[in-house]
Amino acid sequence: MTASWFTEQPEGHSEWYAEHFRELVANGEDVEGEARFMNAVVPPASRLLDAGCGQGRTANALFALGHQVLGIDIDPVLIAAAKVDHPGPKYLLADLATLDLPNDLGLFDGAISAGNVITFVTPGSHVQVLASVHKYLKPDAPYVLGFHTERLDIDEFDGYAKLAGFDIDNRFSTWDLRHWRDDSAFAVTILRSL
């Protein structure tokens, strides 16, 4: 099976996605809310994993805040755009479900998956993706994920997270810390590695 990112989108979507964020930045739009959130959750100068980094906007913003960042994505078009548009962080083309990082990279102080990443993985691989990220985190390190709840049921997600070895630490309904409600359309969840 193939990741939903490829099967649910029309041809040329990756190119459109990269260009869309270039236009947002050119128009002065704020595209760094996820990075500000993550920056508040980890110590200064942390080693961070941007799991599903797309075109690199969050990885770049975290890098600009003084963090060491490795961005990983399954889409070669977006990894290429990230390397051109945001050359500060390091990037790697890889599938999160089968992530196999070099041993010399060590463990990370935290990870982030913004932009509905967990909802675009290969159907049935949610636990595997979460466990792959968990494997590269230090004990008690945060893994922050944001997604629309219409794309993934929050109770299902919580079950996947627990099976992957995470504890649910906190949850908000937006990246700017709006209070979580059961009917929230978006979830920003802080998981902690056990």
C-alpha positions in Angstrom: 0.0 0.0 0.0 1.0 3.6 -0.5 0.8 6.6 1.8 -2.4 8.5 1.6 -0.4 11.6 0.8 0.1 10.2 -2.7 -3.3 8.3 -3.2 -5.6 11.1 -2.0 -4.1 14.0 -3.9 -4.3 14.9 -7.6 -1.2 14.8 -9.8 1.0 17.8 -9.3 -0.3 18.4 -5.7 3.2 18.3 -4.2 4.4 21.0 -6.6 1.3 23.1 -5.8 1.8 22.6 -2.1 5.4 23.8 -2.2 4.4 26.8 -4.3 1.5 27.6 -2.0 3.7 28.0 1.0 6.2 30.1 -1.0 3.3 32.4 -1.9 2.1 32.6 1.7 5.6 33.6 2.9 5.9 36.2 0.0 2.5 37.7 1.1 3.7 38.0 4.7 1.5 35.3 6.1 2.5 33.7 9.4 3.6 30.1 8.7 5.6 29.6 11.8 2.9 28.9 14.5 3.8 25.2 14.8 7.5 26.1 15.3 6.7 28.7 18.0 4.6 26.0 19.8 7.4 23.4 19.6 10.0 26.0 20.7 8.0 26.5 23.9 7.9 22.8 24.6 11.6 22.0 24.3 14.8 23.5 25.9 16.9 25.9 23.8 19.3 24.4 21.2 17.4 21.1 21.2 18.0 18.4 18.6 14.6 18.0 16.9 13.0 15.7 14.3 10.5 17.2 11.9 8.6 14.0 11.0 6.8 14.8 7.8 8.6 18.0 7.2 7.0 18.8 3.8 8.6 21.8 2.1 10.6 22.6 5.3 8.8 25.6 6.7 8.6 24.3 10.3 12.1 22.8 10.2 13.4 26.1 9.0 11.6 28.2 11.6 12.9 25.9 14.4 16.4 26.1 12.9 16.2 29.9 13.0 15.3 29.7 16.7 18.6 27.9 17.4 17.6 24.2 17.2 19.4 21.5 15.3 16.7 20.0 13.0 16.4 16.9 10.8 13.5 17.0 8.5 12.1 13.8 7.1 9.5 13.3 4.4 8.4 10.6 2.0 7.8 13.1 -0.9 10.8 13.7 -3.1 9.3 16.9 -4.5 8.8 18.4 -1.1 12.3 17.3 0.1 13.8 19.0 -2.9 11.8 22.2 -2.3 12.9 22.2 1.4 16.6 21.9 0.4 16.2 24.9 -2.0 13.9 27.1 0.0 15.2 26.3 3.6 18.8 25.1 3.4 19.6 25.4 7.1 18.2 22.2 8.5 19.2 18.7 7.3 16.7 16.7 5.2 16.2 13.1 4.5 13.9 11.3 2.1 12.3 8.4 4.1 9.1 6.7 5.0 8.3 7.3 8.7 6.8 3.8 8.9 10.1 2.2 8.1 12.4 4.9 9.5 16.0 3.7 9.9 18.3 6.5 10.8 22.1 6.2 11.1 23.3 5.3 14.6 25.6 8.3 14.8 22.6 10.6 14.8 21.7 9.6 18.3 18.4 10.4 20.0 16.4 13.5 19.7 15.1 16.0 22.3 11.7 16.2 20.6 9.8 15.6 17.4 7.0 17.4 15.6 4.5 16.4 12.9 2.5 19.4 11.7 0.2 19.6 8.8 -1.9 16.5 9.2 1.1 14.2 8.7 -0.3 11.4 10.8 -3.5 11.3 8.7 -1.5 11.0 5.4 0.4 7.8 6.3 -0.3 4.5 4.7 -3.6 3.2 6.0 -3.1 0.9 8.9 0.5 2.1 9.6 -0.4 4.7 12.3 1.1 2.7 15.2 4.2 1.8 13.1 4.8 5.4 12.3 4.4 6.6 15.9 6.6 3.7 17.1 9.3 4.6 14.5 9.4 8.2 15.8 9.4 7.0 19.4 12.4 4.8 18.8 14.5 8.0 18.1 13.4 10.1 21.1 15.1 10.5 24.4 13.0 9.3 27.4 10.2 11.8 28.3 10.9 13.8 25.0 7.8 15.4 23.5 6.3 14.5 20.2 3.9 17.1 19.1 1.3 16.3 16.4 -1.4 18.4 14.8 -4.3 17.1 12.7 -7.9 17.7 11.7 -10.1 15.4 13.8 -12.4 14.7 10.8 -9.4 12.9 9.2 -8.6 10.8 12.3 -10.7 10.1 15.3 -9.1 11.4 18.4 -9.8 8.2 20.5 -8.3 6.1 17.7 -5.2 8.3 17.7 -4.9 8.1 21.5 -5.0 4.3 21.2 -2.4 4.2 18.5 -0.1 6.5 20.6 -0.4 4.3 23.6 0.4 1.2 21.6 3.5 2.9 20.2 4.8 3.6 23.8 3.6 7.2 24.3 1.7 8.9 27.1 -0.7 11.7 26.2 0.7 14.7 28.0 -1.6 17.6 26.9 -3.9 18.6 24.1 -5.1 21.9 22.5 -7.4 22.7 19.7 -5.0 25.1 17.9 -1.3 25.8 17.6 -1.9 29.1 19.6 -3.0 27.1 22.7 -6.8 27.4 22.5 -8.5 25.1 25.0 -9.3 21.5 23.8 -12.9 20.6 23.6 -14.4 17.2 22.6 -16.0 18.9 19.5 -12.8 20.7 18.4 -12.1 20.4 14.7 -8.3 20.3 15.1 -6.1 18.6 17.7 -2.6 19.6 18.8 -1.4 16.8 21.0 1.8 16.6 23.1 2.9 13.0 23.5 5.7 12.0 25.8 8.0 9.0 25.2 8.0 6.5 28.0 
